[in-house]
């Protein structure tokens, strides 16, 4: 089926809808244990609403196994704890989301897990960190907030040659623009709070993989308990129906905004993989079907003063919603990183990250043009 159809219908469901076109919300937390089959319980990730929406995300990501979580970080940390154990070593892309960077830096070492961060996104930067006990490689592409594009084919080839588990945060791209499992990545994670949810009103996460790794992740997930409630599952399913429509509009607007800013002469730099001037433009064009709704740029003056002059575009700490938002990574997504860590990642005080919504791009550009004056 076409991606538009998959967003609406997912895969064939056996849920009894009593004539309705939507899956009912099953709020029960107590189920009959005498029924045949597995024991149903919300923390077991196997209630109807959990499974329905997880299966749809699995279909969109072209995977064999999917789980939905209470947050993106719950999906990421559960996946890592399922795959890694005491004595293992994992390599992380250096410029990943600040929350992930902080979490793995603070938590994994408590369990005797070694971690290393790359200097850049090249496969050589990952390769030079390999050790005998390396077990996993963690990526994020496009990266947050500088929209760097990792070459998936090269990373997958390295991981396959060393029998390493490859994990990717696919939040910025969404399954509409990129399906990493197709390229050989082992596990895809999402902060569903962003594009999958898309309306700035729910918090959730997801992980999609093969059945073998899925079984490991599932067992750890049950123990850690980061499951998703039925009402949020329903809202997530509602949002997924329009995911392709939303993302395609956001792709288009982000491209137009990036081109405007790049040609304006009033910003120091623009980071968007859809620009031909972007160093990873060709790689993005090969492994993505759209360049995404996220871009970032460096203002010439004070970043906060620029944001205050915007009217339509709102300052907010999340992204991926139907409304266009803007944020300072130094003060939000990467605030927990040290000044030295941000400098190493190339995140300046003048950097602003913009999430294109579904408004008319002409109105958005007019707002930016006014603020730039």
Secondary structure, DSSP 4 states (H G I P E B T S, - for coil): --HHHHHHH-S------TT-SS----------TTSSSSPP-GGGT-SHHHHHHHHHHHHHTT-SEEEEESSHHHHHHHHHHHH--TT-EEEE-TT--HHHHHHHHHHGGGGT-EEEE-SSSSHHHHHTT--TTEEEEEEESS-TTT-----HHHHHHHHHHHTPEEEEE-TTTHHHH--GGGGT-SEEEEETTTTTT-SS----EEEEE-HHHHHHHHHHHHHHT----HHHHHHHHHHHTTHHHHHHHHHHHHHHHHHHHHHHS-EEEEE-TTSTTSTTHHHHHHH-SS--SEEEEEESS-HHHHHHT-SSSEE-S---SSS-EEE-TTTTTTTTS-HHHHHHHT--TTEEEEE--SS-HHHHHHHHHHHH-
